[in-house]
Amino acid sequence: MPLGGAARSPDPMKASSIKGLLVGAAAVAAAAVLSSVKPTTTSSAVRPSVLPAREAVARAALSQVGNGDPKRYWDDVLPGVNVGNADWCGAGALWCLHQAGLALDKHWKLESGFLLTPPALPTTKQPEVGDIAYFKHNEHHAVVVGVAPGVVSLVSFNGVGGLVSESSVEPARATAFFSIAPLISSANA
């Protein structure tokens, strides 16, 4: 009841807006339920799409933007080893792969990382979301989270200000892009 004690009649515009919001929320809920229903198949030749794995790598990276504490990454990729104040860009990139269920058998190797640890990931001239960018001039790793003509969007662990940060670069600025396609293939095998 409003101040002064007199009851007001309901505002028809508010009621209409609330009704519209409720209908919209119901539609969103229905779409969520429908999208969670998985079709069944009896064919053993059907394999999951590679897109969800790549998206999962990118989502893992993007979920960390702003974080400045590398402990969770090192604990995952080099368990039981105190790395002190070591740079952690590669540890974050490998952690993202692990979060997507990829490269679970790969761990960080001191002095060599993980990209070239046998079996080494192949390089690619056409990076895709989820691939790993490498910059030799500062031995830096980053996760590819977007690709457009002439530009690659990245998430860098131990990036700007020592935080996980986003950036965009021309592909030619990277020394190499390492493809995660073999990791996806082996995970789907």
C-alpha angles and dihedrals in degrees: 000000000000123000111282093042100257116128117230126217114250116271107244091210092055091047090050092048092049091048090051091050091050092049090048092049090050091051091050091049091049091049090050091052092047093048091051092059108098119208115238123230136179096205114109089199093071111101128185115261117261091227096081092056092051091046090049091055091050093046091051090052095045091048089064099053109132096023116128101178113094096186096101091051095049092044089056102042101032106023118195096011123114105218095180112205097342119152109266108195093109093044089055092048092051090045088057091054090050091050088056091051093253131127091008089156092055122091132177115275115209111242093010110048119206110284096083097032106120121299086040120206113249121242122241135199090208107057120201133197109288096028119124121246118209127199113195097194090071100013090244129164125201135175117242108233100166140016128198132158107296096356139077122196115217142188112213123198111213085020131142110000091359091292134115101268143174126237142159126224141172108263091238090066091068118083090217145343116223115211120227091198093107090052091052091048093051092046090053095045 
